[in-house]
Amino acid sequence: MWPLWRLVSLLALSQAQPFEQRGFWDFTLDDGPFMMNDEEASGADTSGVLDPDSVTPTYSAMCPFGCHCHLRVVQCSDLGLKSVPKEISPDTTLLDLQNNDISELRKDDFKGLQHLYALVLVNNKISKIHEKAFSPLRKLQKLYISKNHLVEIPPNLPSSLVELRIHDNRIRKVPKGVFSGLRNMNCIEMGGNPLENSGFEPGAFDGLKLNYLRISEAKLTGIPKDLPETLNELHLDHNKIQAIELEDLLRYSKLYRLGLGHNQIRMIENGSLSFLPTLRELHLDNNKLARVPSGLPDLKLLQVVYLHSNNITKVGVNDFCPMGFGVKRAYYNGISLFNNPVPYWEVQPATFRCVTDRLAIQFGNYKK
């Protein structure tokens, strides 16, 4: 059972830079420049957000049997519940229903919960959601409904929603209009679904101004071309992408982090990376690249490049840094090249002239 203070911490304005989700609650503790205040970044109404430091304890008599209720937090996890419990206090701001056996969300399950800020439904058996199930949740900003049996994006999501976690379901299609009216949304995590490129209808993301999108552990064979152009982070790791073609990244000029690790990328067409002038981190580890991608020296803000576990056999003196000294404005603080068949003793020291120090370079450990 999670300590109560961990639950209350979700209600504070958090810094979220969720590149690797180490545990269910951990993504609320990350600290990135673009996801640090998702309510502020989106312009969402935060009047319903609870500040744990200013809360006066209330002792409502309404608390579902077996649950723990305190500081407007209702924790009903790990109880074997078959449905959403009744008698939930109307002033509840966080409702935790994870790790139960709920299979359906009915029309009136959340009736009266107009102050709810976060709803946790992770690891249930939900396969059916009434089209008006979320209608009462006018201030809901965080919906975590991962690890369920959903085959489609829930209909009529609250317009106040800022963050949607819906990974590890059975979703194969993202239809046009499913995110209509979600002007405050800035973070969607939808990896672990059997999504193919053809599963995204044209215009599926119209109207969204996302900062963060993750479609990892899916069945993508290429970079989707119709994602929001506002993205700062795009994570497509653990897919089946084989190549990056010239115009694949054309509309994503605001990216500062691109995750493409654990794919099957053999080729990155010359000029492809030139569309990413603000890129700071590039993850291309665990692919099938035979050489360092061209264009890295031209990315003046690039600081981290993951190229380990590829098929790179040679590293040129100008693969990372522009010709001459002091040209690149930002210095690398991380380049990983380990587990590649490159003879590191043949690499000239000047290759890494725009790296902060030698500890930022990782070589060796190649295994056939």
SULTA-V985461 format. One record per helix or strand of 3 or more residues. SS is the DSSP state (2 for helix, 1 for strand). FROM is the first residue (numbers start at 1). LEN is the number of residues. Records with the same first field share a line. If there is no record, write none. Layout:
# SULTA-V985461
SS->FROM-LEN, FROM-LEN
This chain:
# SULTA-V985461
2->4-6, 26-4, 38-5, 52-3, 197-3, 272-4, 296-3, 344-3, 349-4, 358-3
1->68-3, 73-3, 94-3, 118-3, 142-3, 163-3, 187-3, 212-3, 233-3, 257-3, 281-3, 304-3, 334-3
